[in-house]
Amino acid sequence: MARGRKVNSNGERSKQLLLEKAVELFSTNGYHQTKISDIVKAADLTQPTFYLYFQSKESLYNDLNETFQQGLDQVFSTQPLLTMTNDTSTHTIQEHLKQIFDYFVKNPSLTKIGFYEAEQSSVLKERIVTNLVDVFDTDFQDYDVTQRVDKHVLAESLVGSVERLTLTNLLTNKSNPQQLAEEISHIYFSDARKLVR
């Protein structure tokens, strides 16, 4: 925060406006095509105002990526609310997917940056794969699907589906988070059966 600025002051509103316009422009035009002059013009501010809050375009972009990743980390740390069903493990995956999709829908422009365009997006997707493998190890260890298929390959495939369908169905409003989570979980886990031991 800039020195001498109070919360809810004009300075904080200016910073928030710069962030909002930067998200819009980066998600529409990409990082390399967006200039600081474009951001300040869209925010109806000046370049010196920009430099009160951000060292560079790169630092602003990195801040946006960090914001996206922190939000996603909160989603991962939240346990899904479960209702009693015959197959609570499949329901767990479905709820995890729904929470991710809910976050993406609430932050569509930030998702385009953090999940698709940023250099860090591949690291982020690998973290999602690791999270899914952990879920498989914990909740699906007694299911035939994790016996038939390598868990890492299953997780990679699931993330690939999330990546593609977020872009083509979720962010285009063809599907809502609940519908997409249900469909993906049915594709991957509808025939998952618990093994009798």
Residue pairs with C-beta under 8 A, 6 or more apart in sequence:
1 11
1 12
1 15
1 53
2 11
2 15
2 52
2 53
5 11
5 12
6 12
11 52
14 43
14 45
14 49
14 52
14 53
15 52
15 53
17 43
17 44
17 45
18 39
18 40
18 43
18 45
18 49
18 50
18 53
18 54
18 60
19 60
19 63
19 64
20 43
21 39
21 42
21 43
22 34
22 39
22 60
22 61
22 64
23 64
23 109
23 110
23 113
24 42
24 109
25 34
25 38
25 39
25 42
26 34
26 61
26 64
26 109
26 113
26 117
27 108
27 109
27 110
27 112
27 113
27 117
28 109
29 38
30 117
31 57
31 61
31 113
31 117
31 118
34 57
35 57
36 47
36 50
36 57
37 47
39 50
39 57
39 60
40 46
40 47
40 49
40 50
54 60
54 63
61 113
61 118
64 110
64 113
64 114
65 113
65 114
65 118
65 120
67 110
68 107
68 110
68 111
68 113
68 114
68 115
68 118
69 114
69 120
69 124
71 103
71 107
71 110
72 100
72 103
72 114
72 124
75 99
75 100
75 102
75 103
76 131
78 99
80 92
80 95
80 96
80 98
80 99
81 95
82 88
82 91
82 92
82 95
83 91
85 91
87 192
89 139
89 140
89 143
89 189
89 192
89 194
90 185
90 189
90 190
90 192
92 135
92 139
93 135
93 139
93 185
93 188
93 189
94 181
94 182
94 185
95 181
96 132
96 135
97 162
97 180
97 181
97 184
97 185
98 177
98 178
98 181
100 128
100 162
101 162
101 166
101 170
101 177
101 180
101 181
102 177
103 111
104 111
104 115
104 166
104 170
104 171
104 177
105 170
105 171
105 176
105 177
108 171
111 166
111 171
112 171
114 120
114 121
114 124
115 121
115 124
115 125
115 163
115 166
116 163
116 167
118 124
125 159
125 163
128 155
128 159
128 162
129 152
129 155
129 156
129 159
130 155
132 154
132 155
132 158
132 159
133 151
133 152
133 155
136 146
136 151
136 154
136 155
137 151
140 146
140 192
142 194
142 195
142 197
143 192
143 193
143 194
143 195
144 192
144 193
144 194
144 195
145 154
145 188
145 189
145 191
145 192
146 154
147 195
154 188
157 188
158 184
158 188
161 184
161 187
161 188
162 184
165 175
165 180
165 184
166 180
168 174
169 175
169 180
170 176
170 177
170 180
175 183
